[in-house]
Amino acid sequence: MSNFKQKNYTSRSGKAYTFQFPGVRAAAQISDRVKNKFGVPQEEKLAEEMMKNVIVEPKISWDYFGSDKKEFNDVIAASFRFLEGEDEEASDDHNQE
């Protein structure tokens, strides 16, 4: 897995994270697993997959966020955009490696 693209991300609160792309097939499988029967991503499943497969540094769990829902939303959303390749249109300045 270490041959896949990584991205350093700094959250709005200033905390640093490293995201790692798990590969195209794994990304497609993750995308399929997090959706309900209507094709809508489910927050809990999405967060589980991001913490397990995309956010590689620091290794985090639910307890990491405590009651900080803003940090949770920021990091999970950013890691999912990275997984889906949606952040590649962004400029190559901050948060991109």
Long-range contacts (C-beta under 8 A, 24 or more apart in sequence): 6-56, 6-97, 7-82, 7-87, 7-95, 7-96, 7-97, 8-95, 8-96, 8-97, 9-75, 9-78, 9-79, 9-82, 9-95, 10-94, 10-95, 11-71, 11-74, 11-75, 11-78, 12-70, 12-71, 12-74, 13-68, 13-70, 13-71, 13-74, 15-71, 15-75, 17-55, 17-57, 17-58, 17-75, 17-78, 17-79, 18-55, 18-56, 18-57, 19-54, 19-55, 19-56, 19-78, 19-79, 19-82, 19-83, 20-54, 20-56, 21-54, 21-82, 21-83, 22-53, 22-54, 22-83, 26-53, 27-83, 27-84, 30-54, 30-83, 31-83, 31-84, 41-80, 43-76, 46-76, 46-80, 47-72, 47-76, 50-75, 50-76, 50-79, 50-80, 50-83, 54-79, 54-80, 54-82, 54-83, 55-79
